[in-house]
Amino acid sequence: MLLLASIGCYSQNDTIKNWALKGKASLNFSQSYFSNWTAGGENSLTAVAKYTMDANYKKGRHSWTNWFDLAYGYNLIGKSKAIKTEDKIEVLSSYNYDLRKNWALSAVLSFKSQFAKGYDYGKDSTNNISGFMSPAYIDLGPGITYKPSNHFTANFSPITPRWIVVMDQNLANQGAFGLKPADTLNGAVRNAKKVKSAFGAKLLMVLSYEVAKNVNLATKLELFSDYLDKPQNIDVNWQVLVELKVNSWLNVNLSTELIYDDDVILKDANDIPLGPRTQFKQLLMLGIGYSF
């Protein structure tokens, strides 16, 4: 037996004294069960919970937009240890002051991290390679925003401080996520700093559009160049979400995320550095939707 289901809850657009609130929660899972199945197989269960919310304020020339994106999921196969398949915390907050049509002065704050420890299951499932606030990326920069329509927004911040945080001391000592690793002085190990600072320029572009009836495309592209460390090497984070509503109860969601950061060095099974690599993640969800 194979079951693929998704339950989604969509809040109504509520306006409270210049505030517009909108949220979406979903639980997506797949499950398989075998009993005396001569062809072979293994019981499995996968579950992914997602939550997004928009909280936007508008009064006169002033506006404040906030976006929250949370996701967490695991896969369990037979009696094996559960494997994490999705883990995301992302917050984007932007204050804007309208200058003229389509243009505004802005200040944008972004935060990215994850809920739980992560492992390279193909190499080692006992020593984590990431965790909550390990890493965390925090950007804050003034700039200018161009918004020609409700579908597209572009923001450029030429002066953007960035902080890369690794609260797990073991990972910080290894020099994970671009931090300077621990060193040894007179036979004693000196712990590495848990925070690395960067200073550069950031471009953020967001597009949300109904490309066809019941087919919505949403994409977000972030580019960051560090003035102080190889400014020609641009960090990339590109997310895409395609939502297809087949009918009133059946939905298909396809999401991808592409990351490139030359400060993040991947290693092989023998811990030999391979250098930076393009990271890619894809998730396909098929199931039943419910809205109110």
Backbone hydrogen bonds, N-H to C=O, Kabsch-Sander energy under -0.5 kcal/mol:
donor,donor_aa,acceptor,acceptor_aa,energy
3,L,31,Q,-2.2
5,A,29,F,-2.4
7,I,27,L,-2.1
8,G,6,S,-0.5
9,C,25,A,-3.3
11,S,9,C,-0.5
11,S,23,G,-2.2
14,D,12,Q,-0.7
14,D,21,L,-1.9
16,I,14,D,-0.5
16,I,19,W,-1.6
19,W,16,I,-0.8
20,A,56,N,-3.0
21,L,14,D,-2.8
22,K,54,D,-2.4
24,K,52,T,-2.7
25,A,9,C,-2.6
26,S,50,K,-2.6
27,L,7,I,-1.9
28,N,48,V,-3.2
29,F,5,A,-2.5
30,S,46,T,-2.1
31,Q,3,L,-1.8
32,S,44,S,-2.4
33,Y,1,M,-1.2
38,T,36,N,-0.9
40,G,37,W,-1.8
44,S,32,S,-1.9
45,L,76,L,-2.5
46,T,30,S,-3.1
47,A,74,Y,-2.5
48,V,28,N,-3.4
49,A,72,Y,-3.2
50,K,26,S,-2.8
51,Y,70,L,-2.8
52,T,24,K,-2.8
53,M,68,F,-2.0
54,D,22,K,-3.5
55,A,66,N,-2.2
56,N,20,A,-2.6
57,Y,64,W,-3.1
58,K,18,N,-1.9
59,K,62,H,-2.9
62,H,59,K,-2.1
63,S,96,N,-2.1
64,W,57,Y,-2.5
65,T,94,S,-2.7
66,N,55,A,-0.9
67,W,92,L,-2.5
68,F,53,M,-2.5
69,D,90,E,-2.6
70,L,51,Y,-3.2
71,A,88,K,-2.0
72,Y,49,A,-2.4
73,G,86,E,-2.8
74,Y,47,A,-2.0
75,N,83,I,-2.7
76,L,45,L,-3.2
78,G,43,N,-3.4
78,G,76,L,-0.5
80,S,77,I,-2.1
83,I,75,N,-3.0
85,T,73,G,-2.1
86,E,73,G,-1.5
88,K,71,A,-2.8
89,I,113,S,-2.1
90,E,69,D,-1.8
91,V,111,F,-2.6
92,L,67,W,-2.5
93,S,109,L,-3.1
94,S,65,T,-2.8
95,Y,107,A,-2.5
96,N,63,S,-3.0
97,Y,105,L,-2.8
98,D,61,R,-2.3
99,L,100,R,-0.5
99,L,103,W,-2.3
100,R,103,W,-1.2
103,W,100,R,-2.0
104,A,145,T,-1.8
105,L,97,Y,-2.5
106,S,143,G,-2.3
107,A,95,Y,-1.9
108,V,141,G,-2.4
109,L,93,S,-3.3
110,S,139,D,-2.3
111,F,91,V,-2.5
112,K,137,Y,-1.7
113,S,89,I,-2.4
118,G,130,S,-1.4
120,D,124,D,-0.6
121,Y,119,Y,-1.2
123,K,120,D,-2.2
124,D,120,D,-3.1
128,N,126,T,-0.6
129,I,118,G,-3.0
130,S,118,G,-1.1
131,G,134,S,-2.3
134,S,131,G,-2.4
134,S,135,P,-0.9
136,A,165,V,-1.6
137,Y,112,K,-2.2
138,I,163,W,-2.2
139,D,110,S,-2.2
140,L,161,P,-1.7
141,G,108,V,-2.0
143,G,106,S,-2.6
144,I,156,F,-2.1
145,T,104,A,-3.1
146,Y,154,A,-3.2
147,K,102,N,-2.6
149,S,152,F,-0.9
153,T,206,V,-2.3
154,A,146,Y,-2.5
155,N,204,L,-3.2
156,F,144,I,-2.4
157,S,202,K,-2.9
159,I,142,P,-0.8
160,T,200,G,-3.1
162,R,198,A,-2.7
163,W,138,I,-2.5
164,I,196,K,-3.0
165,V,136,A,-2.9
165,V,163,W,-0.6
166,V,194,K,-2.9
167,M,133,M,-2.1
169,Q,167,M,-0.8
172,A,168,D,-2.5
173,N,169,Q,-2.8
174,Q,170,N,-1.2
175,G,172,A,-1.4
176,A,171,L,-2.2
178,G,175,G,-0.9
178,G,263,D,-0.6
179,L,176,A,-1.5
182,A,173,N,-1.9
183,D,190,R,-1.2
185,L,188,A,-3.0
188,A,185,L,-1.8
190,R,183,D,-3.3
191,N,189,V,-0.6
196,K,164,I,-2.5
198,A,162,R,-2.8
200,G,160,T,-2.4
201,A,225,S,-2.0
202,K,157,S,-2.4
203,L,223,L,-2.5
204,L,155,N,-2.9
205,M,221,L,-2.4
206,V,153,T,-2.8
207,L,219,T,-2.7
208,S,151,H,-2.5
209,Y,217,L,-3.0
211,V,209,Y,-1.0
211,V,215,V,-1.0
212,A,215,V,-1.4
215,V,212,A,-2.5
216,N,243,E,-2.8
217,L,209,Y,-3.4
218,A,241,L,-2.7
219,T,207,L,-2.7
220,K,239,Q,-2.5
221,L,205,M,-2.7
222,E,237,N,-2.5
223,L,203,L,-2.4
224,F,235,D,-1.9
225,S,201,A,-2.4
227,Y,199,F,-1.9
227,Y,225,S,-0.7
228,L,199,F,-0.8
229,D,226,D,-0.9
233,N,230,K,-2.0
234,I,232,Q,-1.0
235,D,224,F,-2.8
236,V,260,Y,-2.5
237,N,222,E,-2.0
238,W,258,L,-2.8
239,Q,220,K,-2.7
240,V,256,T,-2.4
241,L,218,A,-3.2
242,V,254,L,-2.9
243,E,216,N,-2.8
243,E,241,L,-0.5
244,L,242,V,-0.5
244,L,252,V,-3.3
245,K,214,N,-2.7
245,K,243,E,-0.5
246,V,244,L,-0.9
246,V,250,L,-1.4
247,N,250,L,-1.3
251,N,287,G,-2.8
252,V,244,L,-2.9
253,N,285,M,-2.8
254,L,242,V,-2.6
255,S,283,L,-2.8
256,T,240,V,-2.4
257,E,281,K,-2.3
258,L,238,W,-2.7
259,I,279,Q,-2.6
260,Y,236,V,-2.3
264,V,261,D,-1.8
265,I,263,D,-0.8
266,L,264,V,-0.5
266,L,275,G,-2.0
268,D,272,I,-1.9
271,D,268,D,-2.0
274,L,266,L,-3.7
275,G,266,L,-0.9
279,Q,259,I,-3.3
281,K,257,E,-2.2
283,L,255,S,-2.8
285,M,253,N,-3.0
287,G,251,N,-2.3
289,G,249,W,-2.6
290,Y,8,G,-0.7
292,F,10,Y,-0.8
